[in-house]
Amino acid sequence: AVAKRQQSPTTPTRRPKGTHGEEAESPVKEKLPAKKEVLPWERTLKDELKRSSSSTSNLGTRMDWRRKFKDGQRFPTPPVAEATRAFYESLIEENPDSKIAIKYCVEYGVLPMEEHKKAYKKYKKLREKGSFSTAAMVKKALQRKYDKLGKDGQPRQR
């Protein structure tokens, strides 16, 4: 009861685009080797120059957000509504010498520029001391332990 529509002799048959009399290409395409995706912070200056010189029409439209980063900033600034950002901002207000708050605020560029400069100075000092390096902290703890012990491995007599 379903009537088939018949084509009239004047109506041309439809073929896929790009095929004029030849057989249509098979829908299965050959797999190309996967290109390893290079993350923005893994690119070198040489790679960036190659990319920019090869696509000169793209220069005005493409923005490298890392140029807007502040000193010491490693990650994009999170939105104001993010809970982690609010926590660290309140922590640095309450305790300006907090190591974890300084690290977060500097690496994410959360603070205004004047406060960021002050925090960045503290961050550099803490980093030089090894406050953010677990290996340096363990080494210091072991050094203190061995300083308490005498040369023979026994605790010192006071």
Buried (B, 14 or more C-beta within 10 A) or exposed (E): EEEEEEEEEEEEEEEEEEEEEEEEEEEEEEEEEEEEEEEEEEBEEEEEEEEEEEEEEEEEEEEEEEEEBBEBBEEEBBEEEEEEBEEBBEBBEEEEEBEBBBBBBBBBBBBEEEBBBEBBBBBEEBBEEEBBEEEEEEEBEEEEEEEEEEEEEEEEEE
